[in-house]
Structure formats: structure tokens, C-alpha cells
Amino acid sequence: MANQKDQLRYESLSIHAGKDVHRVYSGTGAVTTPIYTTTSFVFNNSQHGADIFAGRAEDYAYSRLGNPTLGVLEQRIAALEGGAASLAAASGEAARWMAIFGLASAGENIISSATIAEDAYNHFKYSFPSRGISVKFVDTNDADAIRNAIDDQTRAVYIESISSVGLDIADIKLVASIAHEAGIPLIVDNTAGAAGYLIRPIDHGADIVVHASSEWITGSGTVRSGIIIDSGKFHWAEHAERFAHLTTPAPGYHGLNFCEKFDALAYIFYVRMAILRDVGPSLNPFAATFALAGLASLSPRLDRHHENALILARWLASNGKVSRVIFPGLPDHQKVDRAETYLRQRNAYGAILYFGIVGGGVEAAKALVANLKMIGESDGVGNPQTLIYLPNVALSPRPGITEVDEAFFRVSVGLENSNDIIEDIEQALNLL
């Protein structure tokens, strides 16, 4: 069965990968992953406990560091993303925070795309600098801008697989090659790529992938979760001067050298054993079961999201009351040429779009939202229901951001009948 699982396709892996991790299923007869609601685990003996805490034994000690339910989720998503290992977190924000703190410390910096999501932008603009880590925002479509921003204190480049602003499909291969030339890893937020179903950044050179898995992965709008995936491909020991915490003895672990002990997985073990252990933003097993249930239905669910989004984008583009539509599946999108390289599903371009109305203006935009009957106003994405959001207030102060103006709406396209989505927006437009 193990050999068969190695050959399973994506849709089957999303249901079966990771099933037998740490004997979760052995002897229980459970069809779905059991929920392990325990804080602690019994050791075989004192030495066994010491070996777990020292990283010599891969068993469970305390649920903050690991839990069998989470173990299934971690192995399943790692398999889907083509990674070597992963680590679940309490939220997407927690995953992003740990991913970067696993690389950078005070006095160091990261390079980030300027078109990242609002929460990530605020995190990078204000929170990280307050802790001594600076962030340089650049146009990551400009190779020279990335190269010129990297210095001796740079520890990573951070992009989104599909940018939150402008919905650009990232040129992951290009950015990865630039990062690797400088001896630093590429982190890709692949929330829009839906656990590798739409985009698999590791296939194109990404070293670390993060997700707000509460969005497209869980897909029900119910619980928060995040995850970090390590490709296992970055050669940390070759860049010891930048990542001394991975290549020299760790005082907090009795002199353990993470690279010597864990080799290609030094980074993800460091994040688990040093950062998750000390800060504690672990995912609870109940939330993990929602993410596992979401993975089981992910491929047909995302197909419906993507189909509805393409239908809606085309209808909006043909409507005379709509001034502009931003969607990667439309011929006029500025990065549509990258779709063939990076998008893994036919006629699937994500389920987020932006559109504006003729005449523009904040008051008209607010009126349209008020006229909607079925579509809800929320900044959530990845939900079964279609949601609309006006992101202008947060985006307008960003330097260099011109893609979204005060009359632009963001739509997270849901699973309803596409005709009902269109008819709701049409009647709202007609009332203006």
C-alpha cells in the first residue's frame, strides 16, 4: 500500500496521504482521522522522554509541539505541495510569522512583494520592524529591483503565488533563481494556490510555502488555521554565514546543531522545536479536522469556485456599467502569459476578482454593496458563499499601488449557482 500511495494522484492524495503517520489509524478501524484531544503523551520510559525533547525520537510529548491529528494534516499537505515536511499553525498569520522568524532576527531583513495582502502588508510594515526585522517592498516582477534590494543582512524573499493586489501570477522561477544566486530562500504564500491544486510553487523553485489554510483549504469559513511547508531542497549548510542558528550549536537545545541532526529538514525542525515550542501558536486538533475535511473535497470544490469565477469575470467584462475587471483568466490581464507555466488546472485562474463601476466614487460603490441581496459584504475569502469587499481604505496609502482605486470591489466567488451570483450583481448595478 505504501508504494501505491507514492503513485496516487492529487485527488487521491488529498484523502489518503499521511493516514498512517505515527499509527494514528492502527487498530482503531476509524474511517476518518481520530481527534486526539490530549495535552500530553505517556513516555515508554525516562530515556524515551529525554530522546523526544532532544529531537532524537520522532514521537509525541506535548500537543503544543505535535499531535497525531495534526501529524496527518501536516503530512497530507506536504504531499500535496510536493514538500518534504510541514508544520501546522493556529492561523495563517501565525504561519507567516513563524516562517520568517525561523530565518531572520533583529538587524536583518527580508525582501517582499509590494502587492501582498492587507494583513501581511501591515505585519511587514509595522510589526516586524518593531522587533528589529526590516522589510524592503519591491516590484517582484522587476528582476533588477529584487537584486538591488538584497544585501548581506537579507534572509529571504517573500511573494504570493497570485498577488492579492492586481492578481498577478508570480514568476516563481525567476524570483527563486535570483534568491538562490544570493544564497537566500524564497518563501511563497500559496493560499491562492489551494494546497498545490492550482499552483505548486516548490515545483518551480520555492523553498518554503505558507498558507492561510482557513481559506481555500478548509473552505467552510469555520475555523482558523495556517501551515508552513518546507521543500527540503535549500542547502542551509552552504550558507552558514546567513543562517548560523541552523548551522551552529543551539544553546536552547543542549548544543544541538540542526543542520547536522536534520540535514535538509533543519529549518522546519528549528521552527517546530525552537519557535513553536517557545511562542506556542499551535493548531488545535479540532481545527485540524476541519482542514482535513476541506482537503477531502478540495478538488471538486475548487473546480466549482474556479468555474463560477471565470463565468462572472466574463459577464462583468461585457457589462456596460462595469469600468474594468481584473482577473487572471481574462485576455487583457497583464500576466495572463504566465498561466500556462504555473496554473495546473484547465480554465482555472483562482476565485478572486476585482471590478470597478463606470463613474466610480466611494458613495456609488457603497450603494452597490447595499443593493446586493444574496452576496454578503465581508473581507473573508474561500468561503462557500460569494463575498464582496471594498479594500480601498487600506490600499490607498501604499506606495506604488495603482491597480485598485476607491471604486474597486474585491469578490471572493463562492459555490452558488453562477446565474444567481450574476443576477444579484446585475440588479444591484441597475439600482445605481
C-alpha positions as CSV (number, residue, x, y, z in Angstrom):
1,M,0.0,0.0,0.0
2,A,2.9,2.4,0.7
3,N,4.2,2.1,-2.9
4,Q,0.7,2.6,-4.2
5,K,0.3,5.8,-2.1
6,D,3.5,7.1,-3.6
7,Q,1.9,6.9,-7.0
8,L,-1.5,8.4,-6.1
9,R,-2.7,11.4,-8.0
10,Y,-3.6,14.7,-6.3
11,E,-7.3,14.0,-5.8
12,S,-6.5,10.7,-4.1
13,L,-3.6,12.1,-2.0
14,S,-6.0,14.8,-0.6
15,I,-7.9,12.0,1.0
16,H,-5.3,9.3,1.8
17,A,-1.8,10.9,2.3
18,G,-0.5,10.8,5.8
19,K,-3.1,8.3,7.1
20,D,-0.6,6.0,8.9
21,V,1.6,8.7,10.5
22,H,2.5,7.6,14.0
23,R,0.0,4.7,13.9
24,V,-3.0,7.1,14.0
25,Y,-5.3,4.6,12.3
26,S,-3.8,1.3,13.6
27,G,-6.2,-0.8,15.5
28,T,-9.0,1.9,15.6
29,G,-10.9,1.0,12.5
30,A,-11.6,4.7,12.0
31,V,-12.5,5.8,8.5
32,T,-11.7,9.5,9.3
33,T,-8.8,10.8,11.2
34,P,-9.3,10.5,15.0
35,I,-9.3,13.7,17.0
36,Y,-6.6,13.5,19.7
37,T,-7.8,15.8,22.5
38,T,-4.9,15.4,24.8
39,T,-2.4,17.9,26.0
40,S,0.3,15.2,26.9
41,F,1.5,11.8,25.9
42,V,3.0,8.9,28.0
43,F,6.7,8.1,27.5
44,N,7.8,4.5,27.3
45,N,10.5,5.3,29.9
46,S,12.6,8.2,31.0
47,Q,15.1,7.8,28.2
48,H,12.3,7.9,25.7
49,G,11.0,11.2,27.1
50,A,14.6,12.6,27.0
51,D,15.0,11.5,23.4
52,I,11.8,13.2,22.3
53,F,12.7,16.5,23.8
54,A,16.2,16.3,22.4
55,G,14.9,15.6,18.9
56,R,16.3,12.1,18.9
57,A,12.9,10.4,18.7
58,E,10.0,11.5,16.5
59,D,7.2,10.7,18.9
60,Y,4.8,12.9,20.8
61,A,5.3,14.6,24.1
62,Y,3.1,17.6,24.4
63,S,0.4,18.8,21.9
64,R,2.0,22.2,21.5
65,L,4.9,20.6,19.7
66,G,2.9,18.0,17.8
67,N,-0.3,15.9,17.9
68,P,-1.3,12.8,15.9
69,T,-4.3,14.6,14.3
70,L,-2.1,17.4,13.2
71,G,0.5,15.0,12.0
72,V,-1.9,13.6,9.4
73,L,-2.7,17.1,8.2
74,E,0.9,18.1,8.0
75,Q,1.9,15.0,6.0
76,R,-1.1,15.3,3.7
77,I,-0.4,18.9,2.8
78,A,3.3,18.3,2.4
79,A,2.5,15.6,-0.1
80,L,0.0,17.8,-2.0
81,E,2.5,20.6,-2.2
82,G,5.4,18.4,-3.2
83,G,7.3,19.3,0.1
84,A,9.4,17.2,2.5
85,A,7.6,18.2,5.7
86,S,5.2,20.8,7.1
87,L,4.1,22.4,10.3
88,A,0.6,23.4,11.2
89,A,-0.1,26.7,13.0
90,A,-3.0,28.4,14.7
91,S,-3.6,30.8,11.8
92,G,-2.2,32.0,8.5
93,E,-0.7,35.0,10.3
94,A,1.0,32.6,12.8
95,A,2.4,30.5,10.0
96,R,3.8,33.6,8.2
97,W,5.2,34.9,11.5
98,M,7.0,31.7,12.4
99,A,8.2,31.1,8.8
100,I,10.1,34.5,8.8
101,F,11.3,34.3,12.4
102,G,12.8,31.0,11.5
103,L,15.1,32.8,9.2
104,A,15.6,36.4,10.3
105,S,16.3,38.1,13.6
106,A,16.9,41.7,14.8
107,G,19.2,43.7,12.5
108,E,18.3,41.6,9.5
109,N,15.8,42.0,6.7
110,I,13.6,40.3,4.1
111,I,12.5,41.4,0.6
112,S,8.8,41.4,-0.1
113,S,6.5,42.0,-3.0
114,A,4.6,45.3,-2.5
115,T,1.3,43.7,-3.7
116,I,0.8,41.3,-0.8
117,A,-2.4,41.0,1.2
118,E,-3.5,43.8,3.6
119,D,-2.8,41.8,6.8
120,A,0.6,40.7,5.6
121,Y,1.5,44.2,4.5
122,N,0.6,45.6,7.9
123,H,2.5,42.8,9.6
124,F,5.6,43.5,7.5
125,K,5.3,47.3,7.6
126,Y,4.8,47.7,11.3
127,S,5.1,44.6,13.4
128,F,8.4,43.1,12.1
129,P,10.3,46.5,12.2
130,S,9.2,46.9,15.8
131,R,11.1,43.7,16.5
132,G,14.2,44.8,14.6
133,I,13.5,43.0,11.3
134,S,13.1,45.4,8.4
135,V,11.2,44.7,5.2
136,K,12.0,46.1,1.8
137,F,9.0,46.3,-0.5
138,V,9.8,45.9,-4.2
139,D,8.2,45.2,-7.5
140,T,9.0,41.5,-7.7
141,N,8.2,41.5,-11.5
142,D,11.4,43.6,-11.8
143,A,14.4,41.3,-11.5
144,D,16.8,44.2,-11.1
145,A,14.7,45.7,-8.3
146,I,15.0,42.4,-6.4
147,R,18.7,42.0,-6.9
148,N,19.4,45.6,-5.9
149,A,17.4,45.2,-2.7
150,I,19.3,42.2,-1.4
151,D,22.2,42.9,0.9
152,D,24.4,40.9,3.4
153,Q,21.6,41.0,6.0
154,T,18.8,39.8,3.7
155,R,17.5,36.4,4.9
156,A,14.6,35.7,2.4
157,V,12.4,36.9,-0.5
158,Y,8.7,36.7,0.1
159,I,6.0,36.7,-2.6
160,E,2.4,35.5,-3.2
161,S,1.7,32.9,-5.9
162,I,-1.1,35.1,-7.1
163,S,-0.8,38.6,-5.7
164,S,-3.6,39.9,-3.5
165,V,-3.4,43.3,-5.3
166,G,-3.6,43.1,-9.1
167,L,-3.9,39.3,-9.1
168,D,-0.6,38.8,-10.8
169,I,0.6,35.3,-11.3
170,A,4.1,35.4,-9.8
171,D,7.1,34.4,-12.0
172,I,8.3,32.0,-9.3
173,K,11.1,30.5,-11.3
174,L,12.6,34.0,-11.9
175,V,12.3,35.1,-8.3
176,A,13.7,31.8,-7.0
177,S,16.7,32.0,-9.2
178,I,17.5,35.5,-8.0
179,A,17.1,34.5,-4.4
180,H,19.3,31.4,-4.8
181,E,22.0,33.4,-6.6
182,A,22.2,35.4,-3.3
183,G,22.1,32.3,-1.1
184,I,18.7,33.0,0.4
185,P,15.4,31.1,0.3
186,L,12.2,32.0,-1.5
187,I,9.0,32.0,0.6
188,V,5.8,31.8,-1.3
189,D,2.4,32.4,0.2
190,N,0.4,29.9,-1.8
191,T,-3.0,30.5,-0.2
192,A,-4.5,31.2,-3.6
193,G,-2.8,28.1,-5.0
194,A,-5.0,25.9,-2.7
195,A,-2.6,23.3,-1.3
196,G,-0.9,22.9,-4.7
197,Y,-4.1,22.2,-6.6
198,L,-3.9,25.3,-8.7
199,I,-0.2,26.2,-8.2
200,R,2.7,24.2,-6.7
201,P,5.5,26.7,-6.0
202,I,8.0,24.1,-4.9
203,D,7.9,22.6,-8.4
204,H,9.2,26.0,-9.7
205,G,12.0,26.6,-7.1
206,A,10.2,27.8,-4.0
207,D,11.9,26.7,-0.8
208,I,9.2,27.5,1.8
209,V,5.5,27.7,1.3
210,V,2.9,29.1,3.7
211,H,-0.8,29.0,3.7
212,A,-3.8,30.6,5.5
213,S,-5.4,27.2,5.3
214,S,-8.6,28.5,6.9
215,E,-9.4,29.9,3.4
216,W,-9.4,27.6,0.4
217,I,-8.1,24.5,2.1
218,T,-10.7,24.4,4.9
219,G,-13.2,26.1,2.6
220,S,-16.1,26.3,5.0
221,G,-15.4,29.7,6.8
222,T,-15.4,27.9,10.1
223,V,-12.0,27.8,11.9
224,R,-8.6,29.5,11.6
225,S,-5.5,27.6,10.6
226,G,-2.2,28.0,8.9
227,I,0.6,25.8,7.7
228,I,4.3,26.0,6.7
229,I,5.7,23.6,4.1
230,D,9.5,23.0,3.8
231,S,10.7,21.8,0.4
232,G,13.7,20.2,1.9
233,K,15.8,21.5,-1.0
234,F,17.5,24.6,0.4
235,H,21.2,23.9,1.3
236,W,21.4,25.7,4.7
237,A,24.9,24.5,5.5
238,E,26.2,26.1,2.3
239,H,25.1,29.5,3.6
240,A,26.1,29.2,7.2
241,E,27.1,32.8,7.5
242,R,23.4,33.8,6.9
243,F,21.8,31.1,9.0
244,A,24.1,30.5,11.9
245,H,21.1,29.5,14.1
246,L,20.7,26.4,11.9
247,T,24.4,25.6,11.4
248,T,25.9,26.1,14.9
249,P,25.1,24.6,18.3
250,A,21.7,25.8,19.7
251,P,22.0,26.7,23.4
252,G,18.3,26.1,24.0
253,Y,18.7,22.5,22.8
254,H,21.9,21.5,24.7
255,G,24.1,22.3,21.8
256,L,22.1,20.6,19.1
257,N,23.2,21.6,15.6
258,F,20.1,21.5,13.5
259,C,21.8,21.1,10.2
260,E,24.0,18.2,11.4
261,K,21.0,16.5,13.0
262,F,18.2,17.1,10.5
263,D,20.2,17.9,7.3
264,A,17.7,19.2,4.6
265,L,14.9,19.5,7.2
266,A,16.9,21.7,9.6
267,Y,14.6,24.7,9.0
268,I,11.3,23.1,9.7
269,F,12.6,21.3,12.8
270,Y,14.0,24.5,14.0
271,V,10.7,26.3,13.6
272,R,8.9,23.5,15.4
273,M,11.4,22.9,18.2
274,A,12.6,26.4,18.9
275,I,9.8,28.8,17.8
276,L,6.6,26.8,18.2
277,R,7.9,25.4,21.4
278,D,8.7,28.9,22.9
279,V,5.9,31.0,21.4
280,G,3.2,28.4,21.1
281,P,0.8,29.3,18.2
282,S,-0.1,25.7,17.7
283,L,-3.1,24.4,15.9
284,N,-5.8,22.6,17.9
285,P,-6.9,19.2,16.7
286,F,-10.5,20.2,16.2
287,A,-9.5,22.9,13.7
288,A,-7.2,20.3,12.0
289,T,-10.2,18.0,11.4
290,F,-12.0,20.9,9.5
291,A,-8.9,21.4,7.4
292,L,-8.7,17.6,6.7
293,A,-12.4,17.6,5.7
294,G,-11.8,20.5,3.4
295,L,-8.9,18.7,1.7
296,A,-11.0,15.7,1.0
297,S,-13.4,17.8,-1.1
298,L,-10.9,20.4,-2.3
299,S,-10.5,19.4,-6.0
300,P,-14.3,19.3,-6.9
301,R,-15.0,22.3,-4.7
302,L,-12.2,24.4,-6.2
303,D,-13.3,23.4,-9.7
304,R,-16.7,24.9,-8.9
305,H,-15.2,28.1,-7.4
306,H,-12.9,28.5,-10.5
307,E,-15.7,27.9,-13.0
308,N,-18.0,30.4,-11.3
309,A,-15.2,33.0,-11.1
310,L,-14.5,32.7,-14.9
311,I,-18.2,33.0,-15.8
312,L,-18.6,36.0,-13.5
313,A,-15.5,37.7,-14.8
314,R,-16.5,37.3,-18.4
315,W,-20.0,38.6,-17.7
316,L,-18.7,41.6,-15.8
317,A,-16.2,42.4,-18.6
318,S,-19.2,42.5,-21.1
319,N,-21.4,44.8,-18.9
320,G,-21.5,48.4,-19.9
321,K,-21.8,49.6,-16.3
322,V,-18.5,48.0,-15.3
323,S,-15.4,50.1,-16.0
324,R,-12.8,47.4,-15.5
325,V,-12.3,43.8,-14.4
326,I,-9.1,42.4,-13.0
327,F,-8.9,38.6,-13.3
328,P,-6.1,36.3,-14.5
329,G,-8.3,34.4,-16.8
330,L,-9.2,37.4,-19.0
331,P,-7.2,38.0,-22.2
332,D,-6.3,41.6,-21.1
333,H,-4.7,40.6,-17.8
334,Q,-1.1,41.8,-17.7
335,K,0.3,38.4,-16.5
336,V,-2.0,36.1,-18.5
337,D,1.0,34.7,-20.3
338,R,2.2,33.0,-17.1
339,A,-1.0,31.0,-16.7
340,E,0.3,28.2,-18.9
341,T,3.5,27.9,-17.0
342,Y,2.2,27.9,-13.4
343,L,-1.5,27.1,-13.3
344,R,-2.1,23.3,-13.1
345,Q,-5.9,23.1,-13.9
346,R,-7.5,23.9,-17.3
347,N,-9.6,27.1,-17.3
348,A,-8.9,27.7,-13.6
349,Y,-7.4,31.1,-12.6
350,G,-8.3,31.4,-8.9
351,A,-11.6,32.5,-7.5
352,I,-10.9,36.2,-6.6
353,L,-11.6,39.0,-9.0
354,Y,-11.8,42.8,-8.8
355,F,-14.1,45.1,-10.7
356,G,-15.0,48.8,-10.8
357,I,-18.1,50.7,-11.9
358,V,-18.4,53.4,-14.5
359,G,-18.2,56.8,-12.9
360,G,-16.5,55.4,-9.8
361,G,-16.7,57.1,-6.4
362,V,-16.9,55.8,-2.9
363,E,-20.6,56.6,-2.5
364,A,-21.6,54.7,-5.6
365,A,-19.5,51.8,-4.5
366,K,-21.2,51.7,-1.1
367,A,-24.6,52.0,-2.7
368,L,-23.9,48.9,-4.9
369,V,-22.9,46.9,-1.9
370,A,-26.0,48.0,-0.1
371,N,-28.2,46.9,-3.0
372,L,-26.9,43.3,-3.0
373,K,-29.4,40.7,-1.7
374,M,-27.6,37.3,-1.7
375,I,-23.9,38.3,-1.8
376,G,-22.5,39.3,1.6
377,E,-20.1,42.1,2.4
378,S,-17.0,40.7,4.2
379,D,-13.2,40.6,3.8
380,G,-13.3,36.8,4.0
381,V,-12.2,34.6,1.1
382,G,-12.5,30.9,0.3
383,N,-16.0,30.6,1.8
384,P,-18.8,28.7,0.1
385,Q,-20.8,31.9,-0.2
386,T,-19.8,34.7,-2.5
387,L,-18.4,37.7,-0.6
388,I,-17.7,41.3,-1.7
389,Y,-15.3,43.7,-0.1
390,L,-14.1,47.3,-0.7
391,P,-10.4,47.3,0.1
392,N,-9.6,50.8,-0.9
393,V,-9.1,52.4,2.5
394,A,-6.2,50.1,3.4
395,L,-4.6,50.0,0.0
396,S,-4.6,53.7,-0.9
397,P,-1.6,54.7,1.3
398,R,0.7,52.0,-0.2
399,P,3.5,53.4,-2.3
400,G,3.4,52.3,-5.9
401,I,0.0,50.6,-5.7
402,T,-2.2,51.7,-8.6
403,E,-4.2,48.6,-9.5
404,V,-7.0,49.2,-7.0
405,D,-8.8,52.6,-6.7
406,E,-11.6,53.8,-4.4
407,A,-14.3,52.3,-6.7
408,F,-12.9,48.8,-7.0
409,F,-14.6,45.8,-5.4
410,R,-12.9,42.5,-4.5
411,V,-15.1,39.4,-5.0
412,S,-14.4,36.0,-3.5
413,V,-16.6,33.9,-5.8
414,G,-18.5,31.2,-4.0
415,L,-20.2,27.9,-4.8
416,E,-23.7,29.2,-5.6
417,N,-25.3,28.9,-9.0
418,S,-23.4,31.3,-11.2
419,N,-26.7,32.7,-12.6
420,D,-27.7,33.7,-9.1
421,I,-24.4,35.5,-8.5
422,I,-24.7,37.3,-11.8
423,E,-28.3,38.3,-11.2
424,D,-27.6,39.7,-7.8
425,I,-24.8,41.9,-9.1
426,E,-26.9,42.9,-12.1
427,Q,-29.9,44.0,-10.0
428,A,-27.6,46.0,-7.7
429,L,-26.0,47.7,-10.7
430,N,-29.4,48.6,-12.2
431,L,-30.4,50.4,-9.0
432,L,-27.5,52.8,-9.2
